[in-house]
Amino acid sequence: MGEITEDCLLGGRVPLAQPAKGHRAGTDAVLLAASAPAKAGDRVLDVGASTGAVGLMVAAREKGVHLGFVERDSRLAELCRRNCRENGVEAEIFVTDLLDGAARRGAGLLPEAADLVLTNPPFLEEGQARISPDRGRAAAHALPAGGLEAWLKASLSLLRSRGHLVLIHRADRLAECLEGLSGPLGGLCLRFVHPSADRPAIRFLLSGTKGSRAPLRILPPLVLNGPDGRFTPQARALHLGEADLL
């Protein structure tokens, strides 16, 4: 796996070991965790967990959740175990391919068992763009052709009736995510994330409730940086764990 760095999230509350190269936890993970409507007693799945950043930030924000991490790369899953120990968090870690139903069940990942599913799907699909030669980065960023639809369907299958799903993705994949989720999920809430107030959105956060028939709501946008290039007060508070996006 190469060099490992020892980092911290939420102002030092969440220590995180992660590879120095390849996909690394950052703002996307912070925003996804800040959008999680988790409460004590909930079974929460971090799907596509990598080293566990999202789930561990949720555990730091809300004590008493029952965490599960889903990650197909055994090397990253081992780092996730290490990070759970370092954070004093008990969790189930499912080393399996989310897109393989038989493998999911064989790993003990049961359908309709989660109260909350959190996911940051890989951004690209084969044939859409040049894939990184770095194996770890490629695996984190690319799905097989048609993989986003399959990823969303698999994530929904893990969610119980009236359970919640929250995802973050690139702004240009919004139409596909709405198409894949708007039938099974209702009460959808959509928030755009802009790098600055005068630039187009680069991400969106989308959440919903399985089985709900409530209409779509568009929430106020999140602007990450001010004119000086530094985090806005809201973005800074989110990165320190002093605010949320609920």
PEJO-V708872 format. One record per backbone hydrogen bond with DSSP energy under -1.0 kcal/mol. NH is the residue of the N-H (numbers start at 0). CO is the residue of the C=O. E is the energy in kcal/mol with one decimal. If there is no record, write none. Layout:
BEGIN
nh->NH co->CO e->E
nh->NH co->CO e->E
END
This chain:
BEGIN
nh->4 co->17 e->-3.0
nh->6 co->15 e->-3.0
nh->8 co->13 e->-2.2
nh->12 co->9 e->-1.2
nh->13 co->8 e->-2.2
nh->15 co->6 e->-3.2
nh->17 co->4 e->-1.9
nh->19 co->2 e->-2.9
nh->29 co->25 e->-1.9
nh->30 co->26 e->-2.8
nh->31 co->27 e->-2.3
nh->32 co->28 e->-2.4
nh->33 co->29 e->-2.1
nh->35 co->32 e->-1.3
nh->37 co->35 e->-1.7
nh->40 co->63 e->-2.6
nh->41 co->38 e->-2.3
nh->43 co->65 e->-2.7
nh->44 co->115 e->-2.8
nh->45 co->67 e->-2.9
nh->46 co->117 e->-2.9
nh->47 co->69 e->-2.0
nh->48 co->69 e->-2.4
nh->51 co->48 e->-2.3
nh->55 co->51 e->-2.4
nh->56 co->52 e->-2.1
nh->57 co->53 e->-2.1
nh->58 co->54 e->-2.4
nh->59 co->55 e->-1.8
nh->60 co->56 e->-1.6
nh->61 co->57 e->-2.6
nh->65 co->41 e->-3.5
nh->67 co->43 e->-2.3
nh->68 co->91 e->-2.6
nh->69 co->45 e->-2.7
nh->70 co->93 e->-2.3
nh->76 co->72 e->-2.5
nh->77 co->73 e->-1.8
nh->78 co->74 e->-1.6
nh->79 co->75 e->-2.3
nh->80 co->76 e->-2.2
nh->81 co->77 e->-2.2
nh->82 co->78 e->-2.6
nh->83 co->79 e->-2.3
nh->84 co->80 e->-2.3
nh->85 co->81 e->-2.4
nh->86 co->82 e->-1.8
nh->87 co->84 e->-1.1
nh->88 co->83 e->-2.9
nh->91 co->66 e->-2.1
nh->93 co->68 e->-3.5
nh->95 co->93 e->-1.2
nh->99 co->96 e->-1.9
nh->103 co->99 e->-2.5
nh->104 co->100 e->-2.3
nh->105 co->101 e->-2.4
nh->106 co->102 e->-1.7
nh->107 co->104 e->-1.4
nh->108 co->103 e->-2.5
nh->109 co->107 e->-1.0
nh->111 co->156 e->-2.5
nh->112 co->157 e->-1.2
nh->113 co->157 e->-2.5
nh->114 co->42 e->-2.0
nh->115 co->42 e->-1.7
nh->116 co->163 e->-2.4
nh->117 co->44 e->-2.9
nh->118 co->165 e->-2.1
nh->123 co->140 e->-3.4
nh->125 co->142 e->-2.3
nh->127 co->124 e->-2.3
nh->137 co->133 e->-2.9
nh->138 co->134 e->-2.4
nh->139 co->135 e->-1.7
nh->140 co->136 e->-1.7
nh->141 co->137 e->-1.9
nh->142 co->123 e->-2.2
nh->146 co->143 e->-2.4
nh->149 co->145 e->-1.4
nh->150 co->146 e->-2.8
nh->151 co->147 e->-2.6
nh->152 co->148 e->-2.3
nh->153 co->149 e->-2.5
nh->154 co->150 e->-2.5
nh->155 co->151 e->-2.4
nh->156 co->152 e->-1.7
nh->158 co->155 e->-1.4
nh->159 co->113 e->-2.6
nh->161 co->209 e->-2.3
nh->162 co->159 e->-2.1
nh->163 co->114 e->-2.7
nh->164 co->207 e->-2.2
nh->165 co->116 e->-2.5
nh->166 co->205 e->-2.5
nh->167 co->118 e->-1.4
nh->168 co->203 e->-1.9
nh->170 co->201 e->-1.5
nh->172 co->169 e->-2.0
nh->173 co->170 e->-1.4
nh->176 co->172 e->-1.9
nh->177 co->173 e->-2.8
nh->178 co->174 e->-2.3
nh->179 co->175 e->-2.1
nh->180 co->176 e->-1.5
nh->181 co->177 e->-2.5
nh->184 co->180 e->-2.8
nh->185 co->208 e->-2.6
nh->186 co->213 e->-2.6
nh->188 co->206 e->-2.5
nh->189 co->216 e->-2.5
nh->190 co->204 e->-2.5
nh->192 co->202 e->-2.7
nh->193 co->221 e->-3.1
nh->198 co->195 e->-1.7
nh->201 co->192 e->-2.6
nh->202 co->192 e->-1.5
nh->203 co->168 e->-2.0
nh->204 co->190 e->-2.9
nh->205 co->166 e->-2.5
nh->206 co->188 e->-2.0
nh->207 co->164 e->-1.8
nh->208 co->185 e->-2.9
nh->209 co->162 e->-2.9
nh->210 co->183 e->-2.5
nh->211 co->208 e->-1.7
nh->216 co->187 e->-2.7
nh->218 co->189 e->-3.0
nh->221 co->191 e->-2.8
nh->223 co->193 e->-2.7
nh->224 co->194 e->-1.3
nh->225 co->229 e->-2.9
nh->228 co->225 e->-2.1
nh->231 co->223 e->-2.3
nh->235 co->231 e->-2.8
nh->236 co->232 e->-2.3
nh->237 co->233 e->-2.2
nh->238 co->234 e->-2.2
nh->239 co->235 e->-1.5
nh->240 co->237 e->-1.0
nh->241 co->236 e->-2.9
nh->244 co->33 e->-2.8
END
